[in-house]
Amino acid sequence: MRIFTEETLKRFTIQHPESKTALSEWSCKVKKAVWKNFADIKKTFNSVDSVGNQHYVFNIKGNEFRVVVVIQFTPQFVYVRFVGTHAEYDKIPDCSTI
């Protein structure tokens, strides 16, 4: 998979250095993955949730942080739409539209 807007992750790790290792591990796994559907994602990340509209939510570092992405399986693209703390995530009214 190719990660677009990876700069968002880098900026977040500057503000939250405690997230750097976990987000780096997440990013490495995503880049090595060849997902064809949600079941494939679940094999790599058991705690991922599908929230509709091609949006998926990943729990990072024991659910301390959340990453919301849009995944397009055919071109193998992952678009980072949000990265933040769990508290920041909870303020999003509908993460399937971000």
MARMARTOR-214677 format. One record per residue (C-alpha): residue number from 1; x, y, z; residue in three letters. Coordinates in Angstrom, 2 decimals. Example, Ala and Ser with C-alpha at 12.3 -4.5 7.8 and 13.67 -1.06 7.14 Angstrom:
2
<fipa><num>1</num><u>12.30</u><v>-4.50</v><w>7.80</w><residu>ALA</residu></fipa>
<fipa><num>2</num><u>13.67</u><v>-1.06</v><w>7.14</w><residu>SER</residu></fipa>
***
This chain:
98
<fipa><num>1</num><u>0.00</u><v>0.00</v><w>0.00</w><residu>MET</residu></fipa>
<fipa><num>2</num><u>1.10</u><v>3.56</v><w>-0.64</w><residu>ARG</residu></fipa>
<fipa><num>3</num><u>0.47</u><v>6.08</v><w>2.12</w><residu>ILE</residu></fipa>
<fipa><num>4</num><u>-0.53</u><v>9.54</v><w>0.99</w><residu>PHE</residu></fipa>
<fipa><num>5</num><u>-0.34</u><v>12.54</v><w>3.28</w><residu>THR</residu></fipa>
<fipa><num>6</num><u>2.29</u><v>10.79</v><w>5.40</w><residu>GLU</residu></fipa>
<fipa><num>7</num><u>3.46</u><v>14.28</v><w>6.34</w><residu>GLU</residu></fipa>
<fipa><num>8</num><u>0.43</u><v>14.44</v><w>8.65</w><residu>THR</residu></fipa>
<fipa><num>9</num><u>1.88</u><v>11.56</v><w>10.66</w><residu>LEU</residu></fipa>
<fipa><num>10</num><u>5.30</u><v>13.21</v><w>10.84</w><residu>LYS</residu></fipa>
<fipa><num>11</num><u>3.86</u><v>16.51</v><w>12.08</w><residu>ARG</residu></fipa>
<fipa><num>12</num><u>1.84</u><v>14.68</v><w>14.72</w><residu>PHE</residu></fipa>
<fipa><num>13</num><u>4.91</u><v>12.85</v><w>16.06</w><residu>THR</residu></fipa>
<fipa><num>14</num><u>6.65</u><v>16.20</v><w>16.53</w><residu>ILE</residu></fipa>
<fipa><num>15</num><u>3.78</u><v>17.39</v><w>18.72</w><residu>GLN</residu></fipa>
<fipa><num>16</num><u>3.40</u><v>13.98</v><w>20.42</w><residu>HIS</residu></fipa>
<fipa><num>17</num><u>6.85</u><v>12.32</v><w>20.52</w><residu>PRO</residu></fipa>
<fipa><num>18</num><u>5.43</u><v>9.41</v><w>22.54</w><residu>GLU</residu></fipa>
<fipa><num>19</num><u>3.50</u><v>8.36</v><w>19.42</w><residu>SER</residu></fipa>
<fipa><num>20</num><u>6.54</u><v>8.16</v><w>17.13</w><residu>LYS</residu></fipa>
<fipa><num>21</num><u>7.45</u><v>4.49</v><w>17.59</w><residu>THR</residu></fipa>
<fipa><num>22</num><u>3.87</u><v>3.23</v><w>17.36</w><residu>ALA</residu></fipa>
<fipa><num>23</num><u>3.05</u><v>5.34</v><w>14.28</w><residu>LEU</residu></fipa>
<fipa><num>24</num><u>6.29</u><v>4.29</v><w>12.63</w><residu>SER</residu></fipa>
<fipa><num>25</num><u>5.42</u><v>0.61</v><w>13.20</w><residu>GLU</residu></fipa>
<fipa><num>26</num><u>1.90</u><v>1.20</v><w>11.84</w><residu>TRP</residu></fipa>
<fipa><num>27</num><u>3.32</u><v>2.93</v><w>8.77</w><residu>SER</residu></fipa>
<fipa><num>28</num><u>5.83</u><v>0.13</v><w>8.07</w><residu>CYS</residu></fipa>
<fipa><num>29</num><u>3.11</u><v>-2.53</v><w>8.27</w><residu>LYS</residu></fipa>
<fipa><num>30</num><u>0.82</u><v>-0.56</v><w>5.97</w><residu>VAL</residu></fipa>
<fipa><num>31</num><u>3.55</u><v>-0.05</v><w>3.37</w><residu>LYS</residu></fipa>
<fipa><num>32</num><u>4.29</u><v>-3.79</v><w>3.28</w><residu>LYS</residu></fipa>
<fipa><num>33</num><u>0.62</u><v>-4.78</v><w>3.05</w><residu>ALA</residu></fipa>
<fipa><num>34</num><u>-1.29</u><v>-5.78</v><w>-0.05</w><residu>VAL</residu></fipa>
<fipa><num>35</num><u>-4.91</u><v>-5.52</v><w>1.07</w><residu>TRP</residu></fipa>
<fipa><num>36</num><u>-7.80</u><v>-6.50</v><w>-1.15</w><residu>LYS</residu></fipa>
<fipa><num>37</num><u>-10.61</u><v>-6.05</v><w>1.40</w><residu>ASN</residu></fipa>
<fipa><num>38</num><u>-11.46</u><v>-5.32</v><w>5.04</w><residu>PHE</residu></fipa>
<fipa><num>39</num><u>-10.73</u><v>-8.92</v><w>6.08</w><residu>ALA</residu></fipa>
<fipa><num>40</num><u>-7.15</u><v>-8.49</v><w>4.87</w><residu>ASP</residu></fipa>
<fipa><num>41</num><u>-6.76</u><v>-5.35</v><w>6.99</w><residu>ILE</residu></fipa>
<fipa><num>42</num><u>-8.11</u><v>-7.24</v><w>10.02</w><residu>LYS</residu></fipa>
<fipa><num>43</num><u>-5.42</u><v>-9.88</v><w>9.55</w><residu>LYS</residu></fipa>
<fipa><num>44</num><u>-2.76</u><v>-7.18</v><w>9.89</w><residu>THR</residu></fipa>
<fipa><num>45</num><u>-4.50</u><v>-4.97</v><w>12.49</w><residu>PHE</residu></fipa>
<fipa><num>46</num><u>-7.06</u><v>-6.79</v><w>14.60</w><residu>ASN</residu></fipa>
<fipa><num>47</num><u>-8.35</u><v>-3.60</v><w>16.22</w><residu>SER</residu></fipa>
<fipa><num>48</num><u>-9.20</u><v>-1.74</v><w>12.99</w><residu>VAL</residu></fipa>
<fipa><num>49</num><u>-12.80</u><v>-0.63</v><w>12.46</w><residu>ASP</residu></fipa>
<fipa><num>50</num><u>-14.63</u><v>0.06</v><w>9.23</w><residu>SER</residu></fipa>
<fipa><num>51</num><u>-16.82</u><v>3.15</v><w>9.68</w><residu>VAL</residu></fipa>
<fipa><num>52</num><u>-18.24</u><v>3.35</v><w>6.16</w><residu>GLY</residu></fipa>
<fipa><num>53</num><u>-17.50</u><v>5.39</v><w>3.05</w><residu>ASN</residu></fipa>
<fipa><num>54</num><u>-14.10</u><v>3.64</v><w>2.61</w><residu>GLN</residu></fipa>
<fipa><num>55</num><u>-12.99</u><v>5.06</v><w>5.99</w><residu>HIS</residu></fipa>
<fipa><num>56</num><u>-11.13</u><v>2.93</v><w>8.55</w><residu>TYR</residu></fipa>
<fipa><num>57</num><u>-10.09</u><v>3.72</v><w>12.12</w><residu>VAL</residu></fipa>
<fipa><num>58</num><u>-6.89</u><v>2.32</v><w>13.59</w><residu>PHE</residu></fipa>
<fipa><num>59</num><u>-6.13</u><v>2.24</v><w>17.30</w><residu>ASN</residu></fipa>
<fipa><num>60</num><u>-2.51</u><v>3.19</v><w>17.92</w><residu>ILE</residu></fipa>
<fipa><num>61</num><u>-0.44</u><v>2.57</v><w>21.05</w><residu>LYS</residu></fipa>
<fipa><num>62</num><u>-3.09</u><v>0.76</v><w>23.05</w><residu>GLY</residu></fipa>
<fipa><num>63</num><u>-5.87</u><v>3.07</v><w>21.87</w><residu>ASN</residu></fipa>
<fipa><num>64</num><u>-4.05</u><v>6.19</v><w>23.08</w><residu>GLU</residu></fipa>
<fipa><num>65</num><u>-4.07</u><v>7.56</v><w>19.53</w><residu>PHE</residu></fipa>
<fipa><num>66</num><u>-6.32</u><v>7.11</v><w>16.51</w><residu>ARG</residu></fipa>
<fipa><num>67</num><u>-5.65</u><v>7.23</v><w>12.79</w><residu>VAL</residu></fipa>
<fipa><num>68</num><u>-8.52</u><v>7.59</v><w>10.33</w><residu>VAL</residu></fipa>
<fipa><num>69</num><u>-7.75</u><v>6.71</v><w>6.73</w><residu>VAL</residu></fipa>
<fipa><num>70</num><u>-9.49</u><v>6.25</v><w>3.42</w><residu>VAL</residu></fipa>
<fipa><num>71</num><u>-8.39</u><v>3.07</v><w>1.69</w><residu>ILE</residu></fipa>
<fipa><num>72</num><u>-8.76</u><v>2.43</v><w>-2.02</w><residu>GLN</residu></fipa>
<fipa><num>73</num><u>-7.96</u><v>-1.23</v><w>-2.56</w><residu>PHE</residu></fipa>
<fipa><num>74</num><u>-7.58</u><v>-1.35</v><w>-6.35</w><residu>THR</residu></fipa>
<fipa><num>75</num><u>-4.84</u><v>1.29</v><w>-6.66</w><residu>PRO</residu></fipa>
<fipa><num>76</num><u>-3.48</u><v>0.28</v><w>-3.22</w><residu>GLN</residu></fipa>
<fipa><num>77</num><u>-3.74</u><v>3.78</v><w>-1.72</w><residu>PHE</residu></fipa>
<fipa><num>78</num><u>-4.10</u><v>4.79</v><w>1.93</w><residu>VAL</residu></fipa>
<fipa><num>79</num><u>-5.04</u><v>8.42</v><w>2.54</w><residu>TYR</residu></fipa>
<fipa><num>80</num><u>-4.46</u><v>9.68</v><w>6.08</w><residu>VAL</residu></fipa>
<fipa><num>81</num><u>-7.45</u><v>11.84</v><w>6.95</w><residu>ARG</residu></fipa>
<fipa><num>82</num><u>-6.89</u><v>12.28</v><w>10.71</w><residu>PHE</residu></fipa>
<fipa><num>83</num><u>-4.32</u><v>11.44</v><w>13.34</w><residu>VAL</residu></fipa>
<fipa><num>84</num><u>-4.88</u><v>12.47</v><w>16.93</w><residu>GLY</residu></fipa>
<fipa><num>85</num><u>-5.43</u><v>11.51</v><w>20.51</w><residu>THR</residu></fipa>
<fipa><num>86</num><u>-8.39</u><v>9.42</v><w>21.50</w><residu>HIS</residu></fipa>
<fipa><num>87</num><u>-9.95</u><v>12.53</v><w>23.10</w><residu>ALA</residu></fipa>
<fipa><num>88</num><u>-9.55</u><v>14.51</v><w>19.84</w><residu>GLU</residu></fipa>
<fipa><num>89</num><u>-11.07</u><v>11.63</v><w>17.89</w><residu>TYR</residu></fipa>
<fipa><num>90</num><u>-14.09</u><v>11.56</v><w>20.20</w><residu>ASP</residu></fipa>
<fipa><num>91</num><u>-14.90</u><v>15.15</v><w>19.17</w><residu>LYS</residu></fipa>
<fipa><num>92</num><u>-15.39</u><v>14.16</v><w>15.51</w><residu>ILE</residu></fipa>
<fipa><num>93</num><u>-19.14</u><v>13.97</v><w>14.83</w><residu>PRO</residu></fipa>
<fipa><num>94</num><u>-18.86</u><v>11.49</v><w>11.93</w><residu>ASP</residu></fipa>
<fipa><num>95</num><u>-15.42</u><v>10.19</v><w>11.03</w><residu>CYS</residu></fipa>
<fipa><num>96</num><u>-16.74</u><v>8.58</v><w>7.83</w><residu>SER</residu></fipa>
<fipa><num>97</num><u>-16.99</u><v>12.06</v><w>6.30</w><residu>THR</residu></fipa>
<fipa><num>98</num><u>-13.56</u><v>13.53</v><w>7.08</w><residu>ILE</residu></fipa>
***
